[in-house]
Amino acid sequence: MKTAFLFAGQGAQTLGMAHDLYDMYPVVRETFDRAKEVLGYDIRQLIDHDVVCCSSMALHLIW
């Protein structure tokens, strides 16, 4: 069975919203670290930092 964490796209997001999970659970750290290897960028930077400073980087990486 696979598990996914979904975050609502209705303005409920906050900076660092997965930080506590990353700190508490090794599987979360491993997943984020693996995603960084696969994607070539650190998605935690998009989660943990101000969207305004990262939005152009995020759009560039997505498209």
C-alpha positions in Angstrom: 0.0 0.0 0.0 1.3 3.5 -0.9 0.6 6.6 1.2 0.5 10.1 0.0 0.3 13.4 1.8 -2.0 15.9 0.0 -2.2 19.5 0.9 -5.3 21.4 -0.1 -5.0 24.0 -2.8 -7.4 26.4 -1.2 -5.1 28.8 0.6 -4.5 26.5 3.5 -0.8 26.2 2.9 1.7 27.8 5.2 5.5 28.1 5.1 7.2 25.0 6.6 3.9 23.0 6.8 5.8 19.7 6.4 8.8 20.7 8.5 7.5 18.8 11.6 6.9 15.7 9.7 10.4 15.9 8.2 11.9 16.2 11.6 9.8 13.5 13.2 9.7 10.7 10.7 12.8 9.1 8.9 10.6 7.9 6.0 9.6 11.5 5.3 13.2 12.7 5.3 14.1 9.8 3.0 11.3 10.6 0.7 12.2 14.3 0.5 15.8 13.5 0.0 15.0 11.0 -2.7 12.8 13.5 -4.4 15.6 15.9 -4.4 17.9 13.4 -6.1 15.3 12.5 -8.7 14.0 16.0 -9.5 17.4 17.8 -9.3 16.1 20.4 -6.9 15.1 20.6 -3.3 11.3 20.7 -3.0 11.7 21.6 0.7 13.0 25.0 -0.5 9.6 25.6 -2.1 7.8 24.5 1.1 10.0 26.2 3.7 10.6 29.6 2.0 8.6 32.5 0.9 6.8 31.7 -2.3 7.4 35.2 -3.7 11.2 34.7 -3.8 10.8 31.2 -5.2 7.8 31.5 -7.5 9.9 32.1 -10.6 12.2 29.2 -9.8 9.2 27.0 -9.1 7.5 27.9 -12.4 10.7 27.4 -14.3 11.2 24.0 -12.8 7.6 22.9 -13.3 7.4 24.0 -16.9 
